[in-house]
Amino acid sequence: MRAIKHRVGLLIPSTNTLIEPEYADAMPRSVSVHVARLTLTAIDEAGIRSQDRDIARQARALGTARVEVILFCQTSASYFMGRAYDAEITRRIEEASGRPAITAAKAINDALAALGARRVALASPYAAKVNEVSARYLIDSGFEVVGAESLGLVDSYAVALVGKDQVLGVARRADRPGAEAVVIPGGNMPCLAFVAEMEAEFGKPVVCTNGAGLWALIRHLGGYRPLPGYGRLLAERLAA
């Protein structure tokens, strides 16, 4: 039986089948991960508004588990709805749960800043419209998007079925010589396990949703050594 020192909470889309195994593989064994699901089937405005109705109830439930922090693991919601929504959803989660909250979109921004990357390439699983608002969110956050490509997916469940070659392909198309990092949003798209491989190929950091979320949670808890094998962010940037 492992000794649990900390508990963290995740709010994830109901169709997401990747976050739980990726976080279980990478999270330090002294941290337990507790998940609540928000109903979502399509990555579009209607789907995002549907899952939004579940947030207060599920955040309140995580609060009763006395988790120390809650991560809102839906980058596309923040991107689609804009930075005002990002701040609003953090406030709503904290009010419902009584616990600090982080959004995956903010975690990506903070990770890029920690890595010293301002010019970025964006590679997503999203449909063109969502990819466009994703780029706008990054620009509004102070970054320069020098390249952007997407896989055009709307079905949230289907994102987890994307293969490694597809992820590598969209990242290669998005990357530019002037990009200081490649951003791969989408917590349901396989990526974390081969971030280090992509970094070796591209010669620059690769920041994905689940890597940035893990980084943000572990930094919040404090006192953890770097986690090798998941790219530069988790290997080098865990010091508070």
N, C-alpha and C positions, 0 to 999 in steps of 0.2 A: 504494500500500500504506500503510495507516494505521499509525502508531506506537503499539504497545500498551505501556502502562506497568503495567497492573494486570489481574489475572484474578480473576473471582468465580465461584462455583459455585452452582447452583440445584438443589434436590431438588424435583421437581414430580410431581403425579399423572400416570400414564401417559395418561389420557384428556384431559389439558389441552392445548388447541391455541391458547391465547391468550397465555400468559406469554411464550413465546419471541418472537413478533413485537412485543409491547408493550415488552419490555425492550430488544429490538434497536432500536426506534424512539427510545426515550427515553434510553438509557444514553449517557454521554459516549463519544466515539469512541476515546478512549485506554483504555477498559476493555473487555475481552473477556468474554463470558458463556458459561459452560460448564454444560451441563444433564445431569442424570441423572434417570431416570424410576422412579417407584414404582407398582407395579401397583395400579390402582384403577378400578372401574367404577361403584360406587354410593356416594353420600354418606350412609352409615349406619354403624352400629357394625361390621358384618361387613366392609364395604369398608375402613374405616379400619384394622382389625386386619390385613387382608390386606396393605395397603401397608406396614404397620409392619414386616413381615418382610423387606422389601427395604432398609430404611434403612441398616443397618451396611455391607452390601456396596456399595451405591451411594455412600455417603459415603466409604468407603475408596477407591473408584475416583476420585472427585473429588479426594481428597487427593493421588493420584499425579500429577494434572495441576498440582499446586502452586498451586492457587487460594489466594487470601489469606483468604477468608472464604466460608462456605457459608450460604445462606438456605434454610430449610425452608419451602417455599411452599404450605403447606396449612393455612389458617386453621381450617377446619372440624375438623381432627383435634385441634388444641389446644382448640378450643371444646367438642367433644364429650367429650373425655377429661379435661378439666379442667386447672387450672394446675399440678398436680403432674406431669402428663404433659408439659406444656410444658417444665418444668425438666429432666425426665428425658430428653426427646428431644434437647435441646440437649447434655446431657452425653454421650449415646450418639454423636451425630454428631461431637462433638469428639474423643472417644476413638478412633473408627474412622478419622477423617480426619487427625488431628493438626492441625486448623485451627479457628479460632474459628467459632462457629455462632450464627445468629440465627433466631428463628422469626417467621413473618409475623404471628402473633397478638401477640407481644411488640412487634414493630415498630409495629403499630397503636396499642397502648397508649402507647408512647413518643411517637408522633406526636401523639396527642391531648393528652398532657401538654405537649409543646412548643408546641402551639397554644393552650394554656390552656383546653381544653374539658373540663368534668367532666360536664355534662348532655348526653347524646347521644341521637340517634335511630338506630335500627338498621334497615337495609333489606338483605335478603339474598336469594339465589336458593334457599335451603335449604327443606327440608320443615319443617313446624311444630315437630317435636321438636327438630331441630337448631337452629332459630331460637331456641327457648326456652333451650337450653343455651348458645347464643352470648350471649344476654342475661345469663345467669347468670355466665358467664366475665367479662364486662365489669363486672358489679356486684361480683363478688369481687375485681376489680382496682381497685376504688375509684371506679368511674363510676356515674352514675345514668342508667338507660335510661328515657327519658320517652316513647318511642314505638317500636314494633317491628312490622314487616311483612315478609312473605316471598313468594316466587313458588311455593313448594311443590315444588321440583324435587328428585328423588333421583338421576336419571341424570346422572352427572358429565359425560359427553360433551355432553349436551343443553344444559348451562349456557352453553357457548360460542355456541350458536345463538340465545340471547336477543337481542332487538332493543333498540335505543336507547330506543324508546318504552316498552318494558316496564321497563327500568331506571329511567327517569325516573318512570314511574308508581308503582313500588314505593317509590322514594325520596320522592315527594310524599306518599304515604299515610303513610309513617313519620314524616315531619317534624312537629315541633310548634313553636309559637312560643317555648317555653322551651328548646328544644334549642340547644346551643352549637356542635354539629357534627353532621353526618350520617355515619355509619359504613356502608360498603358492603363487607362481606367477600365473598370468593369470587374467587380469582385467575383463574378461567376465565370470569368474567362480564365482558363488555365494559363499560368504565367510564372508564379512565384518559384516553382521548382527549377526553372531554367533561366531565371534572371541573370545569374552569374555567367551563364553561357552566352547570353545576348550581349552582356557588357564586354566580354572578351572579344566578341566579333565587332561590335560597334566602337569600342574604345572610349566609352562614356557611360555614366550611370543610367540605369533603367529603373524607373519608379512605377510600380503597379499598385493598384488599390489595396490588395491584401498585404503587401510588403509595407506600404506606408501606414496602414492601420495597425499592424503589429508593432511597428516602430513607435507610433504615437502612444499605444497602450503601455508598452514596456517603459518608455520614458516617463510616463505618468506614475507608474509604480516605483521606479527608481531602483538603483542598486544592482542592475543586471549587467553581466558581461556581454560583449558583442556575440551575435549569432552567425557563425560562418556558414557559407553555403547558399545564402539567399541574396547575394549581391552586396554592393558597397554600403548601402544605407544601413542594413542590419549588421554588417560586419565591422563598420567603422564609426557609426554616428549615434551610438546609444547613450553617450555621456550627456547628462543634463546640462 
